[in-house]
Amino acid sequence: NIAKSELTACTIAEVMHLSRPQLDRRMKQLTQKTAMAYLLDRRMTYARELLLTTKMPIAEVAVACGFEDTSYFTRVFKQHYGSTPSAMRG
């Protein structure tokens, strides 16, 4: 479900029958991250893997990781890894 842009901490909380603060508390106990931070980290890890192992265009990688806006994906990726998706690909 990581590719679904509508997957958010709120939707995860709803599916688990928890409030958003309860979900964040439980996630912090397990991962030391909020639900949204954990989800973003998983998306960035998946994006990095796709960039390094496939020839998919960056726009397709963004969509595969749940981002509808390629420029937003690029900003978040650069903030997370310190380099742009194209630079990561080499």
Buried (B, 14 or more C-beta within 10 A) or exposed (E): EBEEEEBBBBEBBEEEEBEBEEBBBBBBEEEEBBBBBBBBEEBBEBBBEBBEEEEBEBBEBBBBBBBEEBEEBBEBBBEBBEEEBEEBBE
